[in-house]
Amino acid sequence: MFFERVAQKVWICSGYVSNKRPVSRNNIGRNLTVFVRTMTRIFTTQLRRLAIATMLCITLWTGLQVAANAEVPSQVTKLQSQVETLQEYVEGREWLEIRSFIHGPMGQVRRQLFFISQKLPKSMQASLEDEIEAVSANLNVMDEAAENYSEKRLVNAQKELAQAVEAIAASF
């Protein structure tokens, strides 16, 4: 209805010519109907295209917002803070605390990290698998080093552990 009114106004203002003849009273009704139908078709087509373009823009924008707002899971953040705490124990040479911390709080987070990795898409699982294994291997090395009071092995394993945890956090 709206488009028909607009088409009629355009018709009246433009002095629409059919077959290169000016509009007369005899053929104005027929030409007006054809003109209105054509203009309505054009308007609806353009409106449909505009609606599709708008929906596509909104979809892309929201998709990008979701990707930008993707957060690191809380278990990974907790693991990062625990690596910092473990670093303090290593610097203080608190051998018993290191072993207790590895088997206690870090063991739980490591297990939760494994469960998180199982829920990820296959492509992301493959990239994180090596890093999660590196975390476990480094924790085992740190445990053995703390048991044997080997400071050099402990410091090297701590550095590798920190790198592996940062790589995991960067993947999210």
JOZI-V247366 format. One record per pair of residues at least 24 apart in sequence whose C-alpha atoms are under 8 Angstrom apart, sorted by the first residue. I is the first residue (numbers start at 1). J is the second residue. Records with the same first field share a line. If there is no record, write none. Layout:
I = J / J
This chain:
3 = 39 / 40 / 43
4 = 36 / 37 / 39 / 40
7 = 35 / 36 / 39 / 40
8 = 32 / 36
11 = 35
70 = 172
71 = 172
72 = 169 / 172
73 = 172
75 = 109 / 112 / 113
76 = 109 / 113 / 165 / 168 / 169
77 = 169
78 = 109
79 = 106 / 109 / 110 / 165
80 = 162 / 165 / 166
82 = 106
83 = 161 / 162
87 = 158
90 = 154 / 155
93 = 151
95 = 146 / 147 / 149
96 = 146
98 = 143 / 146
99 = 142 / 143 / 146 / 147
102 = 139 / 143
110 = 136
124 = 171
128 = 168 / 171
131 = 164 / 165 / 167 / 168
132 = 164 / 168
134 = 160 / 161 / 164
135 = 161 / 164 / 165
